[in-house]
Amino acid sequence: MNRFCVATAVGVLMGLSGGTFALAGEPDAERQAVILEMVTGVCGMCHGADLSGGLGPALTPEALKGKDAAAVAEIILNGRPDTPMAPFAGVLNTDDAAWLARKLKSGIGH
């Protein structure tokens, strides 16, 4: 994914988020729906529509088995330097990322 694609993805996410974030704890049901929409629409651009991999690695429970949810959340928030994985800390807060990491590890169920 080039810089244009990353910028586009972040723009889409900002539109999905409405610029608001949950303040603490687990995201509410509405926010969870927004995050899941982001996963299928934005994350799927690199990780595959079914999250089985593409430009980015698979994000299935099998692929994430043995990976700590906190480490997955950190990658979501901070990205991976020198890779196309952009940081999403400007779009997701720590609670959002922690919830998403747990959800990915247990299976989103497309």
Backbone torsions as a table, in degrees:
resi	resn	phi	psi	omega
1	MET	NA	128.6	179.3
2	ASN	-85.5	176.3	-177.3
3	ARG	-61.2	-34.9	178.0
4	PHE	-61.7	-44.1	180.0
5	CYS	-64.3	-41.0	178.7
6	VAL	-63.1	-45.1	179.1
7	ALA	-62.2	-39.7	177.7
8	THR	-63.7	-44.7	179.8
9	ALA	-60.8	-44.0	179.5
10	VAL	-64.5	-39.8	177.0
11	GLY	-61.7	-42.7	177.3
12	VAL	-61.3	-44.2	-179.5
13	LEU	-62.7	-41.2	178.7
14	MET	-62.0	-37.5	176.7
15	GLY	-65.9	-39.0	178.7
16	LEU	-68.3	-37.0	-174.9
17	SER	-77.1	-21.2	-175.6
18	GLY	67.1	10.9	179.1
19	GLY	76.5	6.0	-180.0
20	THR	-116.0	152.9	-177.0
21	PHE	-136.6	152.4	171.2
22	ALA	-65.9	144.5	-175.0
23	LEU	-87.8	-36.4	-178.0
24	ALA	-158.3	152.3	177.0
25	GLY	78.4	-163.7	-178.7
26	GLU	-73.1	138.2	178.0
27	PRO	-59.1	146.9	177.8
28	ASP	-70.8	172.0	-174.1
29	ALA	-58.7	-39.1	179.8
30	GLU	-65.4	-43.8	179.3
31	ARG	-66.3	-39.5	177.4
32	GLN	-58.6	-41.6	178.8
33	ALA	-62.8	-40.2	178.3
34	VAL	-63.9	-43.8	-179.7
35	ILE	-63.5	-43.4	178.9
36	LEU	-65.0	-35.2	175.7
37	GLU	-63.8	-39.7	177.2
38	MET	-61.4	-44.0	-178.2
39	VAL	-60.2	-48.0	-177.9
40	THR	-71.0	-35.7	-176.7
41	GLY	-86.2	-46.1	-173.3
42	VAL	-96.7	-53.6	-178.4
43	CYS	-62.4	-35.9	179.8
44	GLY	-62.1	-21.0	178.0
45	MET	-60.2	-35.2	-179.2
46	CYS	-107.2	-35.3	-174.2
47	HIS	-93.9	3.9	179.4
48	GLY	89.9	144.3	-177.5
49	ALA	-57.3	-32.9	178.1
50	ASP	-101.1	11.6	179.1
51	LEU	64.1	20.5	-179.6
52	SER	-87.3	4.9	175.8
53	GLY	110.6	161.1	-179.3
54	GLY	-175.6	-120.8	172.6
55	LEU	-62.2	-40.7	176.6
56	GLY	-98.0	165.4	-178.7
57	PRO	-69.1	165.0	176.1
58	ALA	-63.3	147.1	177.3
59	LEU	-121.2	34.6	178.9
60	THR	-86.1	161.3	176.9
61	PRO	-55.5	-38.0	179.8
62	GLU	-63.6	-43.0	-178.8
63	ALA	-69.9	-29.2	-177.9
64	LEU	-95.0	-1.2	179.3
65	LYS	-57.5	133.2	-180.0
66	GLY	85.7	-7.5	177.4
67	LYS	-95.4	135.5	-179.8
68	ASP	-70.3	133.9	-180.0
69	ALA	-59.0	-35.2	178.9
70	ALA	-65.1	-37.2	178.2
71	ALA	-68.4	-38.5	177.2
72	VAL	-64.1	-43.7	178.7
73	ALA	-61.8	-39.1	179.0
74	GLU	-63.0	-40.4	177.5
75	ILE	-65.3	-41.0	177.9
76	ILE	-58.1	-46.7	-176.8
77	LEU	-73.4	-41.7	-171.0
78	ASN	-104.6	-6.8	-177.9
79	GLY	68.8	-168.7	176.7
80	ARG	-129.3	114.9	-179.9
81	PRO	-56.5	146.4	177.6
82	ASP	63.3	22.5	173.7
83	THR	-134.8	169.6	176.7
84	PRO	-71.8	-7.5	-178.0
85	MET	-71.2	105.3	-178.8
86	ALA	-80.3	153.4	173.8
87	PRO	-76.3	140.8	179.5
88	PHE	-113.2	18.8	179.5
89	ALA	-62.6	-25.1	177.6
90	GLY	-78.1	-9.8	-176.7
91	VAL	-116.7	-38.6	179.7
92	LEU	-112.7	144.2	173.8
93	ASN	-94.3	-179.9	-175.8
94	THR	-64.3	-36.5	177.8
95	ASP	-66.4	-41.6	176.8
96	ASP	-59.1	-48.3	-177.3
97	ALA	-65.3	-40.2	178.8
98	ALA	-64.5	-43.0	178.0
99	TRP	-62.7	-45.3	-179.4
100	LEU	-62.8	-42.0	179.2
101	ALA	-60.6	-44.9	178.0
102	ARG	-63.5	-40.0	-179.6
103	LYS	-65.4	-42.9	177.8
104	LEU	-62.7	-41.2	-179.7
105	LYS	-66.1	-31.1	-179.5
106	SER	-91.9	-16.0	178.6
107	GLY	105.9	124.2	-177.7
108	ILE	-81.1	-30.3	176.1
109	GLY	75.4	65.8	178.3
110	HIS	-71.6	NA	NA
